[in-house]
Amino acid sequence: MFELRSYSRKELALLYFPDNTPKAASQNFRRLLKEKPVGSALLQLLSYRKYFTEVEVRRITALLGEP
């Protein structure tokens, strides 16, 4: 079950892509966000962040759905 809390970028990416390596999961997560119209704007805001706050995770999961 998904817990809404702060996550590192890598940790959240691995929740969405559990069978990937951390690097591949991060790349796929970025690609997934870019595919969404609002996601690319969100990605620009969060592009250099290593950690996402609970509010940011809530916005990401609202856009992508829970992992």
Steps between C-alpha positions, in 0.01 A plus 500: 500500500630844403582736787469872430819656641822664383705290257832532325476519122663158468278342763180628337620397155567149626145480633370569148760274332594233756662264249747761373837606628494829691646689202256348250208555738593869534523539122167324445338708775621820337373380163163410651464849647601665172224313314231675706417860394502626858782262586760682294423824686516314831823336392656841431411612852645184654782427257792561734342367817641184652213475748130563455287632785173335590311776314709443185448123524125564529512709179703232319267217606196709404650530153633144458293299743642308793793271424 
